[in-house]
Amino acid sequence: MIQVAIEYALKTIDEPHDEELWYRLTAAETQIGAEINRLAPLSDDDSPSVKRLGAALATIEKLMAFMEEKGLSPQRLRPGPQELAAATRSDAWQVKKTPSIRLPQVD
């Protein structure tokens, strides 16, 4: 959290910020998710370790959302003008219906 705060402070005063922080957060997110996937099947619902890991994962997700919102994500991951324009169109958020596929019944 402190690193994200420092990077945001640097950005607000137009100083270069570390875009590699994003990749360190995604690596931590992956590692914590893998640990949760490993422990969850072996643990009960009230497992303190799984709850602690879940809280850490939620914190990382919130930090990454903050970074995206404040323009701290890597430049190559940010949407360009075309993507932003498409996202603001009213039809951009409509769900496209795909034909359903029927599988043959096996007896």
A tleap script that builds the chain and sets N, CA, C and O, in Angstrom:
source leaprc.protein.ff14SB
mol = sequence {
  NMET ILE GLN VAL ALA ILE GLU TYR ALA LEU
  LYS THR ILE ASP GLU PRO HIE ASP GLU GLU
  LEU TRP TYR ARG LEU THR ALA ALA GLU THR
  GLN ILE GLY ALA GLU ILE ASN ARG LEU ALA
  PRO LEU SER ASP ASP ASP SER PRO SER VAL
  LYS ARG LEU GLY ALA ALA LEU ALA THR ILE
  GLU LYS LEU MET ALA PHE MET GLU GLU LYS
  GLY LEU SER PRO GLN ARG LEU ARG PRO GLY
  PRO GLN GLU LEU ALA ALA ALA THR ARG SER
  ASP ALA TRP GLN VAL LYS LYS THR PRO SER
  ILE ARG LEU PRO GLN VAL CASP
}
set mol.1.N position { 0.822 -1.185 0.000 }
set mol.1.CA position { 0.000 0.000 0.000 }
set mol.1.C position { 0.869 1.252 0.000 }
set mol.1.O position { 0.560 2.239 -0.667 }
set mol.2.N position { 1.947 1.195 0.751 }
set mol.2.CA position { 2.832 2.357 0.831 }
set mol.2.C position { 3.468 2.630 -0.521 }
set mol.2.O position { 3.590 3.785 -0.930 }
set mol.3.N position { 3.872 1.583 -1.213 }
set mol.3.CA position { 4.482 1.777 -2.530 }
set mol.3.C position { 3.502 2.414 -3.508 }
set mol.3.O position { 3.886 3.286 -4.288 }
set mol.4.N position { 2.251 1.991 -3.476 }
set mol.4.CA position { 1.239 2.577 -4.360 }
set mol.4.C position { 1.042 4.046 -4.000 }
set mol.4.O position { 0.926 4.887 -4.892 }
set mol.5.N position { 1.001 4.368 -2.709 }
set mol.5.CA position { 0.846 5.753 -2.274 }
set mol.5.C position { 2.029 6.609 -2.744 }
set mol.5.O position { 1.844 7.746 -3.178 }
set mol.6.N position { 3.225 6.062 -2.657 }
set mol.6.CA position { 4.412 6.799 -3.106 }
set mol.6.C position { 4.344 7.047 -4.606 }
set mol.6.O position { 4.619 8.155 -5.066 }
set mol.7.N position { 3.979 6.021 -5.372 }
set mol.7.CA position { 3.902 6.176 -6.822 }
set mol.7.C position { 2.829 7.192 -7.207 }
set mol.7.O position { 3.019 7.970 -8.142 }
set mol.8.N position { 1.714 7.189 -6.499 }
set mol.8.CA position { 0.654 8.163 -6.785 }
set mol.8.C position { 1.138 9.574 -6.451 }
set mol.8.O position { 0.873 10.514 -7.200 }
set mol.9.N position { 1.844 9.726 -5.336 }
set mol.9.CA position { 2.378 11.043 -4.970 }
set mol.9.C position { 3.364 11.531 -6.034 }
set mol.9.O position { 3.338 12.704 -6.408 }
set mol.10.N position { 4.225 10.648 -6.520 }
set mol.10.CA position { 5.172 11.027 -7.573 }
set mol.10.C position { 4.441 11.458 -8.835 }
set mol.10.O position { 4.824 12.435 -9.478 }
set mol.11.N position { 3.387 10.725 -9.189 }
set mol.11.CA position { 2.643 11.063 -10.399 }
set mol.11.C position { 1.964 12.424 -10.259 }
set mol.11.O position { 1.916 13.193 -11.219 }
set mol.12.N position { 1.445 12.723 -9.082 }
set mol.12.CA position { 0.738 13.994 -8.902 }
set mol.12.C position { 1.657 15.197 -9.010 }
set mol.12.O position { 1.197 16.302 -9.298 }
set mol.13.N position { 2.951 15.001 -8.783 }
set mol.13.CA position { 3.890 16.123 -8.936 }
set mol.13.C position { 4.704 15.989 -10.226 }
set mol.13.O position { 5.770 16.588 -10.372 }
set mol.14.N position { 4.180 15.196 -11.150 }
set mol.14.CA position { 4.778 15.003 -12.473 }
set mol.14.C position { 6.205 14.470 -12.432 }
set mol.14.O position { 7.045 14.851 -13.248 }
set mol.15.N position { 6.465 13.605 -11.495 }
set mol.15.CA position { 7.739 12.896 -11.434 }
set mol.15.C position { 7.532 11.504 -12.021 }
set mol.15.O position { 6.425 10.968 -11.973 }
set mol.16.N position { 8.586 10.921 -12.570 }
set mol.16.CA position { 8.420 9.562 -13.123 }
set mol.16.C position { 8.077 8.572 -12.007 }
set mol.16.O position { 8.623 8.634 -10.906 }
set mol.17.N position { 7.163 7.665 -12.323 }
set mol.17.CA position { 6.779 6.642 -11.355 }
set mol.17.C position { 7.121 5.262 -11.897 }
set mol.17.O position { 7.316 5.088 -13.100 }
set mol.18.N position { 7.192 4.301 -11.016 }
set mol.18.CA position { 7.611 2.939 -11.337 }
set mol.18.C position { 6.436 2.131 -11.873 }
set mol.18.O position { 5.562 1.726 -11.107 }
set mol.19.N position { 6.409 1.895 -13.174 }
set mol.19.CA position { 5.334 1.091 -13.756 }
set mol.19.C position { 5.523 -0.391 -13.461 }
set mol.19.O position { 4.602 -1.180 -13.673 }
set mol.20.N position { 6.686 -0.783 -12.982 }
set mol.20.CA position { 6.927 -2.188 -12.644 }
set mol.20.C position { 6.163 -2.598 -11.390 }
set mol.20.O position { 5.985 -3.792 -11.146 }
set mol.21.N position { 5.711 -1.639 -10.593 }
set mol.21.CA position { 4.930 -1.953 -9.398 }
set mol.21.C position { 3.681 -2.747 -9.779 }
set mol.21.O position { 3.272 -3.650 -9.049 }
set mol.22.N position { 3.081 -2.416 -10.905 }
set mol.22.CA position { 1.889 -3.130 -11.390 }
set mol.22.C position { 2.191 -4.618 -11.543 }
set mol.22.O position { 1.394 -5.466 -11.143 }
set mol.23.N position { 3.345 -4.925 -12.122 }
set mol.23.CA position { 3.706 -6.319 -12.366 }
set mol.23.C position { 4.034 -7.047 -11.062 }
set mol.23.O position { 3.778 -8.245 -10.943 }
set mol.24.N position { 4.590 -6.343 -10.099 }
set mol.24.CA position { 4.835 -6.960 -8.799 }
set mol.24.C position { 3.519 -7.277 -8.102 }
set mol.24.O position { 3.393 -8.314 -7.451 }
set mol.25.N position { 2.542 -6.392 -8.238 }
set mol.25.CA position { 1.224 -6.657 -7.650 }
set mol.25.C position { 0.534 -7.837 -8.337 }
set mol.25.O position { -0.086 -8.664 -7.669 }
set mol.26.N position { 0.638 -7.918 -9.666 }
set mol.26.CA position { 0.007 -9.050 -10.356 }
set mol.26.C position { 0.685 -10.365 -9.980 }
set mol.26.O position { 0.023 -11.399 -9.894 }
set mol.27.N position { 1.990 -10.335 -9.756 }
set mol.27.CA position { 2.693 -11.549 -9.321 }
set mol.27.C position { 2.226 -11.963 -7.931 }
set mol.27.O position { 2.003 -13.146 -7.674 }
set mol.28.N position { 2.079 -10.992 -7.037 }
set mol.28.CA position { 1.588 -11.300 -5.690 }
set mol.28.C position { 0.158 -11.823 -5.747 }
set mol.28.O position { -0.198 -12.751 -5.022 }
set mol.29.N position { -0.662 -11.225 -6.612 }
set mol.29.CA position { -2.046 -11.671 -6.779 }
set mol.29.C position { -2.085 -13.130 -7.238 }
set mol.29.O position { -2.888 -13.919 -6.741 }
set mol.30.N position { -1.230 -13.478 -8.169 }
set mol.30.CA position { -1.162 -14.847 -8.683 }
set mol.30.C position { -0.712 -15.822 -7.596 }
set mol.30.O position { -1.289 -16.899 -7.441 }
set mol.31.N position { 0.314 -15.439 -6.851 }
set mol.31.CA position { 0.825 -16.321 -5.797 }
set mol.31.C position { -0.208 -16.538 -4.693 }
set mol.31.O position { -0.391 -17.661 -4.221 }
set mol.32.N position { -0.875 -15.471 -4.286 }
set mol.32.CA position { -1.880 -15.607 -3.228 }
set mol.32.C position { -3.064 -16.431 -3.718 }
set mol.32.O position { -3.584 -17.273 -2.987 }
set mol.33.N position { -3.488 -16.190 -4.954 }
set mol.33.CA position { -4.579 -16.982 -5.523 }
set mol.33.C position { -4.236 -18.460 -5.589 }
set mol.33.O position { -5.081 -19.312 -5.313 }
set mol.34.N position { -2.996 -18.764 -5.953 }
set mol.34.CA position { -2.564 -20.159 -6.011 }
set mol.34.C position { -2.554 -20.786 -4.621 }
set mol.34.O position { -2.934 -21.945 -4.457 }
set mol.35.N position { -2.125 -20.030 -3.633 }
set mol.35.CA position { -2.109 -20.544 -2.257 }
set mol.35.C position { -3.525 -20.790 -1.743 }
set mol.35.O position { -3.782 -21.782 -1.061 }
set mol.36.N position { -4.436 -19.885 -2.073 }
set mol.36.CA position { -5.841 -20.084 -1.684 }
set mol.36.C position { -6.386 -21.345 -2.355 }
set mol.36.O position { -7.055 -22.154 -1.713 }
set mol.37.N position { -6.101 -21.506 -3.636 }
set mol.37.CA position { -6.571 -22.694 -4.359 }
set mol.37.C position { -5.989 -23.977 -3.784 }
set mol.37.O position { -6.631 -25.026 -3.822 }
set mol.38.N position { -4.785 -23.896 -3.257 }
set mol.38.CA position { -4.154 -25.070 -2.665 }
set mol.38.C position { -4.753 -25.394 -1.301 }
set mol.38.O position { -4.982 -26.559 -0.977 }
set mol.39.N position { -5.012 -24.340 -0.489 }
set mol.39.CA position { -5.471 -24.566 0.881 }
set mol.39.C position { -6.978 -24.756 1.015 }
set mol.39.O position { -7.429 -25.512 1.876 }
set mol.40.N position { -7.752 -24.090 0.187 }
set mol.40.CA position { -9.212 -24.092 0.350 }
set mol.40.C position { -9.825 -25.496 0.369 }
set mol.40.O position { -10.675 -25.756 1.220 }
set mol.41.N position { -9.438 -26.411 -0.524 }
set mol.41.CA position { -10.064 -27.735 -0.476 }
set mol.41.C position { -9.728 -28.515 0.799 }
set mol.41.O position { -10.458 -29.432 1.173 }
set mol.42.N position { -8.638 -28.157 1.460 }
set mol.42.CA position { -8.209 -28.881 2.654 }
set mol.42.C position { -8.638 -28.202 3.944 }
set mol.42.O position { -8.418 -28.745 5.027 }
set mol.43.N position { -9.242 -27.032 3.850 }
set mol.43.CA position { -9.579 -26.238 5.028 }
set mol.43.C position { -11.086 -26.112 5.192 }
set mol.43.O position { -11.848 -26.258 4.236 }
set mol.44.N position { -11.498 -25.838 6.426 }
set mol.44.CA position { -12.916 -25.576 6.652 }
set mol.44.C position { -13.224 -24.116 6.308 }
set mol.44.O position { -12.318 -23.339 6.006 }
set mol.45.N position { -14.516 -23.748 6.355 }
set mol.45.CA position { -14.943 -22.410 5.946 }
set mol.45.C position { -14.402 -21.302 6.841 }
set mol.45.O position { -14.271 -20.161 6.398 }
set mol.46.N position { -14.088 -21.621 8.091 }
set mol.46.CA position { -13.609 -20.613 9.037 }
set mol.46.C position { -12.093 -20.638 9.202 }
set mol.46.O position { -11.580 -20.156 10.212 }
set mol.47.N position { -11.388 -21.172 8.260 }
set mol.47.CA position { -9.940 -21.273 8.354 }
set mol.47.C position { -9.298 -19.881 8.400 }
set mol.47.O position { -9.482 -19.089 7.475 }
set mol.48.N position { -8.550 -19.577 9.459 }
set mol.48.CA position { -7.917 -18.259 9.564 }
set mol.48.C position { -6.919 -17.984 8.440 }
set mol.48.O position { -6.812 -16.854 7.963 }
set mol.49.N position { -6.196 -19.009 8.021 }
set mol.49.CA position { -5.200 -18.788 6.969 }
set mol.49.C position { -5.857 -18.458 5.629 }
set mol.49.O position { -5.369 -17.596 4.897 }
set mol.50.N position { -6.955 -19.133 5.303 }
set mol.50.CA position { -7.656 -18.847 4.048 }
set mol.50.C position { -8.307 -17.471 4.116 }
set mol.50.O position { -8.305 -16.732 3.131 }
set mol.51.N position { -8.865 -17.123 5.277 }
set mol.51.CA position { -9.460 -15.791 5.434 }
set mol.51.C position { -8.401 -14.700 5.296 }
set mol.51.O position { -8.644 -13.679 4.653 }
set mol.52.N position { -7.233 -14.908 5.893 }
set mol.52.CA position { -6.150 -13.933 5.818 }
set mol.52.C position { -5.674 -13.769 4.371 }
set mol.52.O position { -5.442 -12.652 3.909 }
set mol.53.N position { -5.534 -14.872 3.675 }
set mol.53.CA position { -5.126 -14.802 2.274 }
set mol.53.C position { -6.200 -14.122 1.419 }
set mol.53.O position { -5.881 -13.359 0.507 }
set mol.54.N position { -7.462 -14.399 1.715 }
set mol.54.CA position { -8.554 -13.751 0.990 }
set mol.54.C position { -8.553 -12.245 1.196 }
set mol.54.O position { -8.801 -11.481 0.263 }
set mol.55.N position { -8.271 -11.823 2.428 }
set mol.55.CA position { -8.198 -10.387 2.713 }
set mol.55.C position { -7.025 -9.751 1.973 }
set mol.55.O position { -7.145 -8.641 1.455 }
set mol.56.N position { -5.895 -10.450 1.923 }
set mol.56.CA position { -4.736 -9.931 1.201 }
set mol.56.C position { -5.037 -9.816 -0.291 }
set mol.56.O position { -4.657 -8.838 -0.936 }
set mol.57.N position { -5.718 -10.812 -0.829 }
set mol.57.CA position { -6.080 -10.787 -2.247 }
set mol.57.C position { -7.036 -9.638 -2.542 }
set mol.57.O position { -6.892 -8.960 -3.559 }
set mol.58.N position { -8.001 -9.412 -1.669 }
set mol.58.CA position { -8.946 -8.304 -1.854 }
set mol.58.C position { -8.218 -6.959 -1.799 }
set mol.58.O position { -8.549 -6.045 -2.553 }
set mol.59.N position { -7.239 -6.837 -0.920 }
set mol.59.CA position { -6.462 -5.599 -0.824 }
set mol.59.C position { -5.682 -5.347 -2.103 }
set mol.59.O position { -5.651 -4.223 -2.604 }
set mol.60.N position { -5.057 -6.379 -2.630 }
set mol.60.CA position { -4.297 -6.229 -3.877 }
set mol.60.C position { -5.225 -5.834 -5.016 }
set mol.60.O position { -4.874 -4.978 -5.828 }
set mol.61.N position { -6.408 -6.445 -5.090 }
set mol.61.CA position { -7.359 -6.098 -6.148 }
set mol.61.C position { -7.790 -4.634 -6.043 }
set mol.61.O position { -7.928 -3.953 -7.059 }
set mol.62.N position { -8.003 -4.154 -4.823 }
set mol.62.CA position { -8.372 -2.749 -4.633 }
set mol.62.C position { -7.224 -1.820 -5.004 }
set mol.62.O position { -7.446 -0.765 -5.600 }
set mol.63.N position { -6.002 -2.205 -4.657 }
set mol.63.CA position { -4.841 -1.391 -5.032 }
set mol.63.C position { -4.703 -1.304 -6.550 }
set mol.63.O position { -4.407 -0.239 -7.092 }
set mol.64.N position { -4.917 -2.415 -7.225 }
set mol.64.CA position { -4.807 -2.415 -8.680 }
set mol.64.C position { -5.916 -1.589 -9.315 }
set mol.64.O position { -5.683 -0.903 -10.311 }
set mol.65.N position { -7.120 -1.646 -8.750 }
set mol.65.CA position { -8.209 -0.819 -9.265 }
set mol.65.C position { -7.884 0.664 -9.073 }
set mol.65.O position { -8.154 1.478 -9.956 }
set mol.66.N position { -7.308 1.012 -7.926 }
set mol.66.CA position { -6.897 2.390 -7.667 }
set mol.66.C position { -5.835 2.818 -8.681 }
set mol.66.O position { -5.890 3.922 -9.223 }
set mol.67.N position { -4.874 1.937 -8.929 }
set mol.67.CA position { -3.812 2.260 -9.881 }
set mol.67.C position { -4.376 2.494 -11.284 }
set mol.67.O position { -3.950 3.411 -11.986 }
set mol.68.N position { -5.328 1.664 -11.682 }
set mol.68.CA position { -5.956 1.850 -12.995 }
set mol.68.C position { -6.694 3.180 -13.053 }
set mol.68.O position { -6.581 3.922 -14.029 }
set mol.69.N position { -7.442 3.471 -12.010 }
set mol.69.CA position { -8.236 4.698 -11.963 }
set mol.69.C position { -7.356 5.945 -12.018 }
set mol.69.O position { -7.733 6.945 -12.629 }
set mol.70.N position { -6.195 5.888 -11.386 }
set mol.70.CA position { -5.312 7.052 -11.298 }
set mol.70.C position { -4.247 7.090 -12.391 }
set mol.70.O position { -3.376 7.960 -12.379 }
set mol.71.N position { -4.312 6.150 -13.336 }
set mol.71.CA position { -3.359 6.148 -14.438 }
set mol.71.C position { -1.974 5.670 -14.057 }
set mol.71.O position { -0.984 6.103 -14.647 }
set mol.72.N position { -1.891 4.785 -13.080 }
set mol.72.CA position { -0.606 4.257 -12.643 }
set mol.72.C position { -0.290 2.895 -13.241 }
set mol.72.O position { 0.792 2.353 -13.012 }
set mol.73.N position { -1.215 2.341 -13.998 }
set mol.73.CA position { -0.946 1.060 -14.649 }
set mol.73.C position { 0.015 1.313 -15.810 }
set mol.73.O position { 0.137 2.447 -16.274 }
set mol.74.N position { 0.692 0.276 -16.280 }
set mol.74.CA position { 1.619 0.472 -17.400 }
set mol.74.C position { 0.921 1.077 -18.615 }
set mol.74.O position { -0.231 0.753 -18.904 }
set mol.75.N position { 1.607 1.934 -19.304 }
set mol.75.CA position { 1.054 2.662 -20.446 }
set mol.75.C position { 0.473 1.715 -21.490 }
set mol.75.O position { -0.580 1.999 -22.059 }
set mol.76.N position { 1.137 0.605 -21.745 }
set mol.76.CA position { 0.667 -0.308 -22.794 }
set mol.76.C position { -0.617 -1.036 -22.405 }
set mol.76.O position { -1.253 -1.647 -23.263 }
set mol.77.N position { -1.017 -0.986 -21.118 }
set mol.77.CA position { -2.254 -1.623 -20.698 }
set mol.77.C position { -3.430 -0.663 -20.667 }
set mol.77.O position { -4.570 -1.089 -20.484 }
set mol.78.N position { -3.173 0.614 -20.842 }
set mol.78.CA position { -4.244 1.613 -20.788 }
set mol.78.C position { -4.967 1.666 -22.121 }
set mol.78.O position { -4.346 1.519 -23.174 }
set mol.79.N position { -6.285 1.876 -22.080 }
set mol.79.CA position { -7.036 1.956 -23.336 }
set mol.79.C position { -6.660 3.204 -24.126 }
set mol.79.O position { -6.404 4.267 -23.561 }
set mol.80.N position { -6.634 3.047 -25.434 }
set mol.80.CA position { -6.369 4.179 -26.311 }
set mol.80.C position { -7.648 4.953 -26.592 }
set mol.80.O position { -8.714 4.578 -26.103 }
set mol.81.N position { -7.559 6.028 -27.371 }
set mol.81.CA position { -8.742 6.848 -27.664 }
set mol.81.C position { -9.868 6.053 -28.334 }
set mol.81.O position { -11.043 6.298 -28.060 }
set mol.82.N position { -9.519 5.106 -29.205 }
set mol.82.CA position { -10.552 4.326 -29.892 }
set mol.82.C position { -11.317 3.459 -28.896 }
set mol.82.O position { -12.543 3.368 -28.965 }
set mol.83.N position { -10.593 2.817 -27.962 }
set mol.83.CA position { -11.260 1.967 -26.983 }
set mol.83.C position { -12.143 2.797 -26.054 }
set mol.83.O position { -13.245 2.376 -25.701 }
set mol.84.N position { -11.660 3.972 -25.661 }
set mol.84.CA position { -12.458 4.833 -24.794 }
set mol.84.C position { -13.716 5.305 -25.501 }
set mol.84.O position { -14.790 5.343 -24.899 }
set mol.85.N position { -13.595 5.663 -26.766 }
set mol.85.CA position { -14.760 6.109 -27.529 }
set mol.85.C position { -15.773 4.977 -27.661 }
set mol.85.O position { -16.978 5.200 -27.540 }
set mol.86.N position { -15.285 3.765 -27.910 }
set mol.86.CA position { -16.185 2.622 -28.047 }
set mol.86.C position { -16.878 2.314 -26.723 }
set mol.86.O position { -18.046 1.924 -26.710 }
set mol.87.N position { -16.174 2.484 -25.622 }
set mol.87.CA position { -16.753 2.185 -24.314 }
set mol.87.C position { -17.823 3.190 -23.912 }
set mol.87.O position { -18.672 2.881 -23.075 }
set mol.88.N position { -17.799 4.375 -24.487 }
set mol.88.CA position { -18.796 5.376 -24.125 }
set mol.88.C position { -20.053 5.286 -24.982 }
set mol.88.O position { -21.068 5.900 -24.654 }
set mol.89.N position { -19.996 4.530 -26.078 }
set mol.89.CA position { -21.192 4.348 -26.897 }
set mol.89.C position { -22.201 3.522 -26.124 }
set mol.89.O position { -21.831 2.631 -25.360 }
set mol.90.N position { -23.462 3.816 -26.321 }
set mol.90.CA position { -24.506 3.121 -25.569 }
set mol.90.C position { -24.591 1.644 -25.934 }
set mol.90.O position { -24.984 0.829 -25.099 }
set mol.91.N position { -24.230 1.283 -27.163 }
set mol.91.CA position { -24.336 -0.120 -27.568 }
set mol.91.C position { -23.110 -0.932 -27.183 }
set mol.91.O position { -23.104 -2.148 -27.380 }
set mol.92.N position { -22.083 -0.311 -26.648 }
set mol.92.CA position { -20.851 -1.026 -26.335 }
set mol.92.C position { -21.037 -2.006 -25.182 }
set mol.92.O position { -20.301 -2.989 -25.091 }
set mol.93.N position { -22.003 -1.760 -24.301 }
set mol.93.CA position { -22.164 -2.594 -23.122 }
set mol.93.C position { -23.267 -3.631 -23.290 }
set mol.93.O position { -23.569 -4.356 -22.343 }
set mol.94.N position { -23.865 -3.719 -24.450 }
set mol.94.CA position { -24.923 -4.701 -24.651 }
set mol.94.C position { -24.311 -6.083 -24.846 }
set mol.94.O position { -23.276 -6.248 -25.490 }
set mol.95.N position { -24.982 -7.056 -24.273 }
set mol.95.CA position { -24.518 -8.428 -24.396 }
set mol.95.C position { -24.950 -8.966 -25.748 }
set mol.95.O position { -26.121 -8.871 -26.117 }
set mol.96.N position { -24.018 -9.520 -26.474 }
set mol.96.CA position { -24.319 -10.118 -27.764 }
set mol.96.C position { -24.796 -11.550 -27.538 }
set mol.96.O position { -24.153 -12.322 -26.827 }
set mol.97.N position { -25.918 -11.893 -28.142 }
set mol.97.CA position { -26.444 -13.242 -28.001 }
set mol.97.C position { -25.789 -14.142 -29.042 }
set mol.97.O position { -25.682 -13.802 -30.220 }
set mol.98.N position { -25.360 -15.297 -28.560 }
set mol.98.CA position { -24.780 -16.278 -29.462 }
set mol.98.C position { -25.736 -17.454 -29.547 }
set mol.98.O position { -26.434 -17.760 -28.580 }
set mol.99.N position { -25.773 -18.108 -30.685 }
set mol.99.CA position { -26.679 -19.255 -30.794 }
set mol.99.C position { -26.244 -20.363 -29.841 }
set mol.99.O position { -25.054 -20.608 -29.644 }
set mol.100.N position { -27.224 -21.014 -29.264 }
set mol.100.CA position { -26.890 -22.110 -28.351 }
set mol.100.C position { -26.571 -23.364 -29.148 }
set mol.100.O position { -27.092 -23.576 -30.243 }
set mol.101.N position { -25.726 -24.167 -28.592 }
set mol.101.CA position { -25.317 -25.406 -29.239 }
set mol.101.C position { -25.966 -26.544 -28.457 }
set mol.101.O position { -25.862 -26.615 -27.233 }
set mol.102.N position { -26.624 -27.414 -29.176 }
set mol.102.CA position { -27.248 -28.568 -28.523 }
set mol.102.C position { -26.378 -29.793 -28.754 }
set mol.102.O position { -26.066 -30.158 -29.888 }
set mol.103.N position { -26.000 -30.408 -27.658 }
set mol.103.CA position { -25.198 -31.615 -27.738 }
set mol.103.C position { -26.111 -32.838 -27.830 }
set mol.103.O position { -27.187 -32.848 -27.232 }
set mol.104.N position { -25.701 -33.856 -28.564 }
set mol.104.CA position { -26.553 -35.058 -28.656 }
set mol.104.C position { -26.628 -35.768 -27.310 }
set mol.104.O position { -25.673 -35.777 -26.534 }
set mol.105.N position { -27.776 -36.354 -27.059 }
set mol.105.CA position { -27.988 -37.121 -25.823 }
set mol.105.C position { -27.230 -38.428 -25.900 }
set mol.105.O position { -27.245 -39.113 -26.923 }
set mol.106.N position { -26.570 -38.764 -24.813 }
set mol.106.CA position { -25.856 -40.043 -24.742 }
set mol.106.C position { -26.600 -40.918 -23.760 }
set mol.106.O position { -26.835 -40.528 -22.616 }
set mol.107.N position { -26.976 -42.125 -24.220 }
set mol.107.CA position { -27.703 -43.064 -23.352 }
set mol.107.C position { -26.785 -44.075 -22.765 }
set mol.107.O position { -27.225 -44.943 -22.011 }
savepdb mol mol.pdb
quit
